[in-house]
Amino acid sequence: MATRKKTTTPAAKKPVRKRAATAAAPRAKAAPALADLGKTLGKFKLPGVDIAAIVETQRKDLEALSEANRQAYEGIKALAERRNEMLKEAFTKWRDAMKDASGTELVTKQAGLARQGVRDAIANVRELARMEAKSRKEAWKVVQDRFEENLANLKKLLQPK
């Protein structure tokens, strides 16, 4: 009775995925993909359909979404940086105030710092809320403008000739 001997082969290596080094890399890939789509649809020669205009519209939509995303990211980044600055300022104030305090003076300073800390925290939250609202508004404006442009183009197309 013959037995089979199991042979092991080295495991196949999985391809390593590389992340895009820059934000421009996805944009560079998207443009040829849209151009290829335009060429493919152009082969069908649909009467009354402007394939180039459709592809251009899609490109503009993608650019608007990309810009809105970039603005949202920049807004979140600025918000986080400002929050970190606020925390550093608060800790520095606390450390400086407590440096040479002792006994009853320490308790008095702590109470004063607590009151001031609450006031500062409220002001900081307001500032961060304003920054967030402004960032959200700017990012949404890009998408809204693009939507309005698409709506105007659609109205033009639906006009009787």
ABEGO torsion letter per residue (X at the ends): XBBBBBBBBBBBBBBBBBBBABAAAAAAAAAAAAAAAAAAAAAAGBBGBBAAAAAAAAAAAAAAAAAAAAAAAAAAAAAAAAAAAAAAAAAAAAAAAAAABBEAAAAAAAAAAAAAAAAAAAAAAAAAAAAAAAAAAAAAAAAAAAAAAAAAAAAAAABBX
